[in-house]
Amino acid sequence: MTKKSANKFIAPIVIAGITVGFFISAYKFVLTKTKQAGEQMQQAE
């Protein structure tokens, strides 16, 4: 019985951690792409 209550408590935290990690990596990916595009635009000028 204690195992089920522990899983109900831990599972949302694990899911939230995975989701936050995904969003952080996606944000970093978008940031590097926009920086590269900005640098290429400056070099073209």
C-alpha positions in Angstrom: 0.0 0.0 0.0 2.8 2.4 0.8 4.4 1.7 -2.6 1.3 2.9 -4.5 1.1 6.1 -2.5 4.8 6.7 -3.1 4.3 6.2 -6.8 1.4 8.7 -6.9 3.7 11.2 -5.3 6.9 10.5 -7.3 5.4 10.0 -10.8 4.2 13.6 -11.4 7.6 14.9 -10.2 9.4 12.7 -12.7 7.1 13.6 -15.5 7.5 17.3 -14.7 11.3 17.0 -14.6 11.4 15.3 -18.0 9.1 18.0 -19.5 11.2 20.8 -18.1 14.3 19.2 -19.4 12.7 18.9 -22.8 11.7 22.5 -22.9 15.1 23.7 -21.8 16.9 21.7 -24.5 14.4 22.9 -27.1 15.0 26.5 -25.9 18.7 26.1 -26.2 18.4 24.6 -29.6 16.3 27.6 -30.8 18.6 30.1 -29.2 21.7 28.7 -31.0 19.8 28.6 -34.3 18.8 32.2 -34.0 22.4 33.2 -33.0 23.8 31.4 -36.0 21.3 33.1 -38.3 22.1 36.5 -36.8 25.9 35.9 -37.3 25.4 34.8 -40.9 23.3 37.9 -41.6 26.0 40.2 -40.2 28.7 38.4 -42.2 26.7 38.8 -45.4 26.5 42.5 -44.9 
